[in-house]
Amino acid sequence: MAYAQQLAVEKAWQSSQIPTQSMVLQAWAPQDLKQVDALTVYIEGDGLAWLSLDHPSDDPSPTHPVGLQLALGDPSQTAVYLARPCQYLSEAQRATMCIPADWLDGRFSPRLLRAMSEALDALKQRHGAKQLVLIGYSGGAAMAALLASRRQDISTLITVAGNLDHRAWTSHHRLTPLIGSLNPADDIATLARVPQYHLVGDRDVNITPDMVRTYAAKFPQEHRPVVVLVTGFDHQCCWSVHWPQLWQSIMRGGASVDATQ
């Protein structure tokens, strides 16, 4: 929490916790953010789910919060950040509101999805927004896609190194299936109505370009998402450093980007 708070304070972003029916979720937003018609919400990745291959973490808060860093670099000045359930909570809060499955096999469960959707409702009301742009990093992409498939107020879905088919991901890496989780790849019919841009690094061995392309290929041609392959990037490097340029390229509707410009 201390590192994330430091990053936020340096950009004059303010911390808040958003209550939902089942838990509270951590958020940060610019202190001077005005009322906006369209609000951009960045959703964090899975965080520290595991300490090792056979030892789960007892605190899923990310040690390297790429999603937060992307939000802090958003040039639009109409962005907020929403952590995933159980991230950045106190030990007492996690003990009361969370179970380990919430960041393990059930990280995309219906209960957590409801909490995230309630938090989006609260952010919309707080900032007077009518529409939302969702930007999800890594596992946050799955949550963003699941939200977009179930809501009518998502104008654009953008993902960065996004896990959009966790069954394909666990199979590829020979990991235990996320049996308690919903899967965005099952929601193609409802996601087809949402404009989508999916950025993936050509050096990413966690979420490989083929995984993202295979997800996009499930859509009818006329509704196929744009997949943007970014040269020289892996799963963490160098998204936050070059995010303003990448963001501007996506906002122009580009199917290719040059992060060096």
Order of alpha helices (4+ residues) and beta strands (2+ residues): alpha-beta-beta-beta-beta-beta-alpha-beta-alpha-alpha-beta-alpha-beta-alpha-alpha-beta-alpha-beta-alpha
